[in-house]
Each structure stands twice: as structure tokens, then as C-alpha cells.
Amino acid sequence: MDIFSKCREFSRDEEVKAAGLYPYFTPISEAKGNRVKVYGQDMILIGSNNYLGLIDHPKVKQAAKEAIDRYGVATCGSRFLTGTIDLHEQLEERLAKFVNKEAAVTFSTGYQTNLGIISSVAQKDDVVITDKMDHASIIDACRLSFAEVKKFKHNDMEDLERVLAEVPDSKGKLIVVDGVFSMEGDIADLPNIVELAKKYGARVMVDDAHGLGVLGKNGRGTAEHFGLENEVDLIMGTFSKSLVSIGGFVAGEKKVINYIKHHARSLIFSAAATPASVATVLAALEVLENEPERRERLWQVTHYMRNSFQQMGYNTGLSQTPIIPIHIGDDEKCFALWKTLRDEGIFTTPVIYPAVPKGQALIRTSYSANHTDEELNLILAAFKKCGQALGLIP
């Protein structure tokens, strides 16, 4: 049996390409704000996680350029050995202060961040309890740890308590949830999660990749949104959304962060984040704090688009955030809507199993503070035209 047999037999992508319905790995040849060029066609992007619209902010771009001039384009070493520059330490201090924790450590990607946290903290006598809709990086991190893993139904507190009650007091317990769920756009029931964690002696970790910069009075995320910053033990965030870079971090008690720094294999055995990436985050944080009107605009856009989609007859599911899914259900209908929207100049993303449960295909739309009213109305007009033509809305 040749181990490559499965690779050679895989043909689903070619079949979809032949039908003109392949939506993945699409190269963008030019980008300015929310306008992109794809295969020579000008399009409006509504699938990005650039929530605050900072991708081409002058201060952010300038910071990246200055970092390259000072440090070069890469570190060519791991944080553990020769890859740490003073910007890494400045950013960690800055992030810890921003989310009101004692300390923080940064990783080269958000995915590696979750791998490093969970696989180092959770050991063979521990139990990790996860929401069934948690991000893939959390699922994979649990696989890498030696801990037992238990799942509870999405945002179902009764089921979470059932799971917690089954875990012996002798075992360490870590509840891990997304702050904002990346496909549905809904928010974790953090108040009740924290209450149950206290009742059963568990610790709480929040993956706030999509909450940071979006939720909370000051943009500090889900914990701030609920007034629970002192109750959440570990706050994880990524730089590839509101902070328009690449990488991730975890913040918490100084002793715990120090332990992760010295045990997380995805940190120790990976090259450090590039100088430009780190400088970008530092500058983006400054803009986030000094330009609160961006977050205010983001929420204006969010409410307008969700209400408009619902009035049109689309099902936006559980969305409470700038992530607004358009639930279609059937895979083929979902691809058809994606294709007709693309023909109308709207660049978005169809999401099918395994990213969502079977039979729950959706178009994932997400919005930015710098989407203009003109762009929003063009998007809505396209959704109305395409949805009616496909019989998806009245």
C-alpha cells in the first residue's frame, strides 16, 4: 500500500474547478482598503478580518518600514535562542498592560499560540473542556497535549455543567472557549462559564482572536465586554485580525506565562515573529486606543448590515458581531450564491463541512470600520439580486 495513494485519488478540487465553483486559494493581485483585484476584476472584499480597517493605516505602515530599516526583514532564530529582539519584549509588556494581566508572551502565529498554551499547560492528569465550535487550533492543541479532552454543546451551560460534574476533583481542569466564534459570529456565554468554573474549581482560557479590538468599551475583548477581566485566567489573542499583522499572544499570571515560555514547543522550536510584524502590532495597538471612533463605526456598519440582511429574508443565525453568516444549508446552493456574487464584484467566502456541520453551509461575511456607505449598499444590492435569482429570498 503506497501512503501517497490517497493523495493521487483525491479529485474533489478538480471536479469543483471544472464546474467553475472552486473558491479557495484565490490570489489577490492588488488591494487598497476594501477594494481588491482578482483575476483582473475589481471587487469589494467582505471576508477579511481587518475589523478596524488598519491594513493601510499610514502610522502602521510606517512602523513596519522603520522596523525593517533597523532590524532587517527577519530574526532567523527562535525566541528561545537568538531570535528575540527588544520589540518582542516591548510588545509583550504592552499587551499584558492592555488586557490587564501580569505578563504576556508572543508567538509567531495564532495557531502556534493555542498549540503552545494548551499542550504545555495541560498534562496527563488534567482535563481540557472545550466548546464543540471551538477553533481548529484548539482542537489540534488538545490532541498534542496528554490531557483528557471533553466537549460540551455549543454555548450550552447545562451541558458544560454536566461535563464539569463528571471530572474528579483530583484532576486539573481547563475550560477553553472562543470569545467570538469565527463562523457564527456569536459570543461565548462568559459570565456563566466563569461561574461554573468557580463552582467546579476549573481555570478559564478565552481565545479572543475575533474579540480583541472589537468587543469591550476599550476594545480589550470579550472579558472586558462582560466586565470579567479579573475572572478569566488566560486571554489568548491573534495579530492577524484587528491588529493587522501575523502572530499571537497569551496573557495571564506571571508564573503561568513564564512556564509556557519555557515549555511551549511551538514557541521554542519556531522562528520568532519578524521585526516588521511586531512593529505593526505595536502601532496598531496605539491606533486602537487613540481612535475609538473606528470601533464605533465598525458597530454602525455591523448593525446596518445585519438588519438589512434580515429584512431581505436571509438567515444570519446567532451573529452578534461584525461576523455575519448568511446561512444557506445546501452546499451547491451556497457555491452558486458565492459564484453569482463574485460575478457581481463581491469577494466573499463559502463555508462548508468540516468548517461547519454537514448541511449547514453558509457564506461568511465580515465587515470593517472603513467600509463606506456606498460599498455597503453595493454589497446589499448584489445579495438581493443574486438571492432572488437563485430563489433563496423572496
C-alpha positions as CSV (number, residue, x, y, z in Angstrom):
1,M,0.0,0.0,0.0
2,D,1.5,3.3,-1.1
3,I,1.0,6.0,1.5
4,F,0.5,8.5,-1.3
5,S,-2.4,6.6,-2.8
6,K,-5.0,8.8,-1.0
7,C,-3.3,11.9,-2.4
8,R,-3.4,10.7,-6.0
9,E,-7.0,9.6,-5.7
10,F,-8.1,13.0,-4.3
11,S,-10.0,14.7,-7.2
12,R,-12.8,16.8,-5.5
13,D,-10.9,20.0,-6.1
14,E,-10.5,19.3,-9.8
15,E,-14.2,18.5,-10.1
16,V,-15.2,21.7,-8.4
17,K,-12.8,23.7,-10.5
18,A,-14.2,22.2,-13.7
19,A,-17.6,23.4,-12.6
20,G,-16.2,26.9,-12.1
21,L,-17.1,26.7,-8.4
22,Y,-13.7,26.5,-6.7
23,P,-13.5,29.4,-4.1
24,Y,-10.2,28.6,-2.3
25,F,-6.6,29.9,-2.7
26,T,-7.8,32.8,-4.8
27,P,-4.9,35.1,-5.5
28,I,-5.4,38.9,-4.9
29,S,-3.2,40.9,-7.2
30,E,-3.9,44.3,-5.7
31,A,-5.5,45.6,-2.6
32,K,-6.5,49.1,-1.4
33,G,-8.8,49.4,1.6
34,N,-11.8,47.1,0.9
35,R,-11.2,47.0,-2.8
36,V,-9.2,44.2,-4.3
37,K,-8.3,43.0,-7.8
38,V,-8.9,39.3,-8.6
39,Y,-8.1,37.9,-12.0
40,G,-8.2,41.4,-13.3
41,Q,-11.7,42.1,-11.8
42,D,-12.2,44.9,-9.3
43,M,-14.1,43.6,-6.3
44,I,-15.3,44.6,-2.8
45,L,-13.9,42.4,-0.1
46,I,-16.3,41.3,2.7
47,G,-14.5,38.2,4.1
48,S,-11.5,39.8,5.7
49,N,-10.8,40.1,9.5
50,N,-9.5,43.6,9.1
51,Y,-12.1,44.8,11.6
52,L,-10.7,48.2,12.4
53,G,-9.5,48.9,8.9
54,L,-5.9,49.4,9.8
55,I,-4.3,47.4,7.0
56,D,-3.2,50.5,5.1
57,H,-3.1,53.0,8.0
58,P,-0.2,55.3,7.5
59,K,1.2,55.0,11.0
60,V,1.1,51.2,10.9
61,K,2.8,51.0,7.5
62,Q,5.5,53.5,8.6
63,A,6.2,51.5,11.8
64,A,6.8,48.3,9.7
65,K,9.1,50.2,7.3
66,E,11.2,51.6,10.2
67,A,11.5,48.2,11.8
68,I,12.9,46.7,8.6
69,D,15.4,49.5,8.4
70,R,16.6,49.0,12.0
71,Y,16.4,45.2,12.3
72,G,16.3,43.7,8.8
73,V,13.5,41.6,7.4
74,A,13.7,38.6,9.8
75,T,15.2,37.3,13.0
76,C,16.4,34.0,11.7
77,G,16.2,32.4,15.1
78,S,13.8,31.2,17.7
79,R,12.7,33.4,20.7
80,F,14.4,30.8,22.9
81,L,17.8,31.4,21.4
82,T,18.9,34.2,19.1
83,G,15.5,35.4,17.7
84,T,14.4,37.8,20.5
85,I,14.6,41.5,19.8
86,D,13.7,44.3,22.1
87,L,10.5,44.9,20.2
88,H,9.2,41.4,21.2
89,E,9.6,42.3,24.9
90,Q,8.1,45.8,24.4
91,L,5.1,44.2,22.7
92,E,4.7,41.7,25.5
93,E,4.7,44.3,28.2
94,R,2.3,46.4,26.1
95,L,-0.1,43.5,25.5
96,A,-0.2,42.5,29.2
97,K,-1.0,46.0,30.2
98,F,-3.6,46.3,27.5
99,V,-5.6,43.3,28.7
100,N,-4.9,43.9,32.4
101,K,-2.8,40.9,33.1
102,E,0.6,40.4,34.8
103,A,2.5,39.1,31.8
104,A,2.3,38.0,28.2
105,V,4.3,36.0,25.7
106,T,4.1,36.3,21.9
107,F,4.2,33.5,19.3
108,S,4.8,33.6,15.5
109,T,1.2,32.6,14.5
110,G,-2.1,32.5,16.3
111,Y,-2.3,28.8,15.5
112,Q,1.0,28.1,17.2
113,T,-0.2,30.2,20.2
114,N,-3.0,27.8,21.0
115,L,-0.8,24.8,20.4
116,G,1.8,26.1,22.8
117,I,-0.5,27.1,25.6
118,I,-2.7,24.0,25.8
119,S,0.0,21.4,25.0
120,S,2.3,22.8,27.7
121,V,-0.3,23.6,30.5
122,A,-2.5,20.5,30.1
123,Q,-0.8,17.3,31.1
124,K,-1.8,13.6,31.6
125,D,-3.7,14.1,34.9
126,D,-5.6,17.1,33.5
127,V,-8.8,17.6,31.6
128,V,-9.4,20.2,28.9
129,I,-13.1,21.1,28.4
130,T,-13.9,22.7,25.0
131,D,-16.9,24.1,23.2
132,K,-17.8,21.9,20.2
133,M,-17.5,25.0,18.0
134,D,-14.0,26.0,19.2
135,H,-11.4,26.9,16.6
136,A,-9.4,24.1,14.9
137,S,-6.2,25.2,16.6
138,I,-7.8,24.5,20.0
139,I,-8.8,21.0,18.8
140,D,-5.4,20.3,17.5
141,A,-3.7,21.6,20.6
142,C,-5.8,19.2,22.7
143,R,-4.6,16.4,20.5
144,L,-1.0,17.4,21.2
145,S,-1.4,17.5,24.9
146,F,-1.5,14.4,27.1
147,A,-4.7,15.6,28.8
148,E,-8.2,14.1,28.6
149,V,-10.5,16.1,26.4
150,K,-14.2,16.6,26.9
151,K,-16.6,18.7,24.8
152,F,-19.8,20.5,25.6
153,K,-22.6,21.6,23.3
154,H,-22.1,25.0,21.8
155,N,-22.7,27.7,24.4
156,D,-24.9,25.2,26.3
157,M,-24.3,25.9,30.0
158,E,-26.3,23.0,31.2
159,D,-24.2,20.7,29.2
160,L,-21.0,22.4,30.4
161,E,-22.0,21.8,34.0
162,R,-22.8,18.1,33.2
163,V,-19.3,17.7,31.8
164,L,-17.6,19.5,34.7
165,A,-19.5,17.4,37.3
166,E,-18.1,14.2,35.7
167,V,-14.5,15.3,36.3
168,P,-13.0,14.2,39.6
169,D,-11.8,16.9,41.9
170,S,-8.3,15.3,41.8
171,K,-7.8,16.4,38.2
172,G,-6.8,19.8,36.9
173,K,-9.5,21.4,34.7
174,L,-9.1,24.0,32.0
175,I,-12.2,25.4,30.1
176,V,-11.2,26.7,26.7
177,V,-13.7,28.8,24.6
178,D,-13.6,31.2,21.7
179,G,-14.6,34.6,22.8
180,V,-16.2,35.3,19.4
181,F,-16.9,32.2,17.3
182,S,-15.4,32.7,13.9
183,M,-18.2,31.2,11.7
184,E,-21.4,32.1,13.6
185,G,-20.2,35.4,14.9
186,D,-21.8,34.8,18.3
187,I,-20.2,35.4,21.7
188,A,-19.3,32.9,24.4
189,D,-21.5,32.9,27.5
190,L,-18.6,34.0,29.6
191,P,-20.5,35.1,32.8
192,N,-22.0,31.6,33.2
193,I,-18.7,29.9,32.1
194,V,-16.8,31.8,34.8
195,E,-19.5,31.0,37.4
196,L,-19.3,27.3,36.6
197,A,-15.5,27.3,36.6
198,K,-15.5,28.7,40.2
199,K,-18.1,26.1,41.3
200,Y,-16.0,23.2,40.0
201,G,-12.5,24.5,40.5
202,A,-11.6,25.0,36.8
203,R,-9.5,27.6,35.1
204,V,-10.7,29.6,32.1
205,M,-8.9,30.4,28.9
206,V,-10.5,32.6,26.2
207,D,-9.3,32.6,22.6
208,D,-10.2,36.2,21.7
209,A,-8.9,36.2,18.2
210,H,-12.1,37.8,16.9
211,G,-13.0,39.7,20.0
212,L,-9.8,41.8,20.5
213,G,-10.3,45.3,19.1
214,V,-14.0,44.6,18.6
215,L,-15.6,44.0,21.9
216,G,-15.4,46.0,25.1
217,K,-15.5,49.7,25.9
218,N,-11.8,50.0,25.1
219,G,-11.6,47.1,22.6
220,R,-9.9,44.7,25.1
221,G,-12.2,41.9,24.0
222,T,-14.8,39.5,25.4
223,A,-13.6,39.6,29.1
224,E,-13.9,43.4,29.1
225,H,-17.2,43.2,27.3
226,F,-18.6,41.3,30.3
227,G,-16.6,43.0,33.0
228,L,-14.7,39.8,33.7
229,E,-11.1,40.6,33.1
230,N,-10.1,39.6,36.6
231,E,-12.0,36.3,36.3
232,V,-10.5,34.9,33.1
233,D,-7.2,33.2,33.8
234,L,-5.7,33.2,30.3
235,I,-6.5,35.6,27.4
236,M,-5.2,34.5,24.0
237,G,-5.3,36.8,21.0
238,T,-4.0,36.9,17.5
239,F,-2.4,39.7,15.4
240,S,-4.0,38.8,12.1
241,K,-7.4,40.3,12.7
242,S,-7.8,43.8,14.3
243,L,-4.1,44.2,14.7
244,V,-3.3,43.6,11.0
245,S,-0.2,41.6,11.3
246,I,0.7,37.9,11.9
247,G,1.3,36.1,15.2
248,G,-0.4,35.7,18.6
249,F,0.0,36.0,22.3
250,V,-1.3,34.8,25.6
251,A,-1.6,36.9,28.8
252,G,-2.1,35.8,32.4
253,E,-0.5,35.3,35.7
254,K,3.3,35.9,35.5
255,K,4.2,32.4,36.8
256,V,1.9,30.7,34.3
257,I,3.2,32.8,31.4
258,N,6.8,32.0,32.4
259,Y,6.0,28.3,32.5
260,I,4.5,28.5,29.0
261,K,7.6,30.4,27.7
262,H,9.9,27.5,28.9
263,H,7.7,24.6,27.8
264,A,5.7,25.6,24.7
265,R,7.3,23.6,21.8
266,S,5.6,25.8,19.2
267,L,7.5,28.8,20.7
268,I,10.8,27.2,21.4
269,F,11.2,25.5,18.1
270,S,9.8,28.2,15.8
271,A,11.5,31.2,14.3
272,A,10.5,34.4,16.1
273,A,8.0,36.9,14.5
274,T,9.6,39.3,12.1
275,P,10.5,42.8,13.2
276,A,8.0,44.4,10.8
277,S,5.2,42.1,12.1
278,V,5.9,43.1,15.7
279,A,6.3,46.8,15.0
280,T,3.0,46.7,13.1
281,V,1.2,45.3,16.2
282,L,2.7,48.0,18.4
283,A,1.5,50.7,16.1
284,A,-1.9,49.1,15.6
285,L,-2.4,49.0,19.4
286,E,-1.7,52.7,19.6
287,V,-4.2,53.5,16.9
288,L,-6.8,51.2,18.5
289,E,-6.5,53.2,21.7
290,N,-6.3,56.6,20.2
291,E,-9.0,56.3,17.5
292,P,-12.1,54.8,19.3
293,E,-14.3,56.2,16.5
294,R,-13.1,53.3,14.4
295,R,-14.8,50.8,16.7
296,E,-17.9,53.0,16.8
297,R,-18.0,53.0,13.0
298,L,-17.5,49.2,13.0
299,W,-20.6,48.7,15.1
300,Q,-22.6,51.1,13.0
301,V,-21.7,49.0,9.9
302,T,-22.4,45.7,11.7
303,H,-25.9,46.7,12.9
304,Y,-26.8,48.2,9.5
305,M,-25.7,45.1,7.5
306,R,-27.2,42.5,9.9
307,N,-30.6,44.3,9.9
308,S,-30.6,44.8,6.1
309,F,-29.8,41.1,5.5
310,Q,-32.6,40.0,7.9
311,Q,-35.1,42.4,6.3
312,M,-34.1,40.9,2.9
313,G,-35.1,37.4,4.2
314,Y,-31.6,36.0,4.8
315,N,-30.9,33.9,7.9
316,T,-28.0,35.4,9.8
317,G,-28.0,32.8,12.6
318,L,-26.7,33.7,16.0
319,S,-24.5,36.6,14.9
320,Q,-23.8,39.3,17.5
321,T,-20.6,40.7,16.0
322,P,-19.1,42.0,12.7
323,I,-19.0,38.4,11.5
324,I,-22.4,37.9,9.9
325,P,-23.0,34.5,8.3
326,I,-25.6,34.0,5.6
327,H,-27.0,30.6,6.2
328,I,-27.8,28.6,3.0
329,G,-27.7,25.0,4.2
330,D,-27.1,23.1,0.9
331,D,-23.5,23.1,-0.4
332,E,-24.4,23.5,-4.1
333,K,-26.7,26.5,-3.4
334,C,-24.0,28.0,-1.2
335,F,-21.4,27.7,-4.0
336,A,-24.0,29.1,-6.5
337,L,-24.6,32.2,-4.4
338,W,-20.8,32.7,-4.0
339,K,-20.3,32.4,-7.7
340,T,-23.0,34.9,-8.7
341,L,-21.8,37.3,-6.0
342,R,-18.4,37.1,-7.5
343,D,-19.8,37.9,-10.9
344,E,-21.3,41.0,-9.3
345,G,-17.9,42.1,-7.9
346,I,-18.4,40.9,-4.3
347,F,-15.5,38.8,-3.0
348,T,-16.6,36.6,-0.1
349,T,-16.2,33.0,1.2
350,P,-18.5,29.9,1.1
351,V,-18.0,27.7,4.2
352,I,-18.9,24.1,4.1
353,Y,-18.2,20.9,6.1
354,P,-15.9,20.4,8.0
355,A,-15.6,24.1,8.9
356,V,-19.4,23.9,9.8
357,P,-21.6,20.9,10.4
358,K,-22.9,19.0,7.4
359,G,-26.0,20.6,5.9
360,Q,-25.2,24.0,7.4
361,A,-23.2,25.6,4.5
362,L,-23.0,29.4,4.8
363,I,-21.5,32.5,3.2
364,R,-19.2,34.1,5.8
365,T,-19.3,37.8,5.6
366,S,-17.3,40.1,7.9
367,Y,-17.0,43.9,8.0
368,S,-14.5,46.7,8.6
369,A,-14.7,50.1,10.1
370,N,-13.6,51.5,6.7
371,H,-16.4,50.0,4.6
372,T,-18.1,53.0,3.1
373,D,-21.8,53.5,2.9
374,E,-21.5,53.2,-0.9
375,E,-19.7,49.9,-0.6
376,L,-22.3,48.6,1.9
377,N,-25.2,49.4,-0.4
378,L,-23.5,47.8,-3.4
379,I,-23.0,44.7,-1.3
380,L,-26.6,44.6,-0.3
381,A,-27.8,45.2,-3.9
382,A,-25.8,42.3,-5.1
383,F,-27.0,40.0,-2.3
384,K,-30.6,40.9,-3.2
385,K,-30.2,40.4,-6.9
386,C,-28.3,37.1,-6.5
387,G,-30.5,35.7,-3.7
388,Q,-33.7,36.4,-5.7
389,A,-32.3,35.0,-8.9
390,L,-31.4,31.7,-7.0
391,G,-34.7,31.6,-5.1
392,L,-33.0,32.0,-1.8
393,I,-35.0,35.0,-0.7
394,P,-38.4,36.4,-1.8
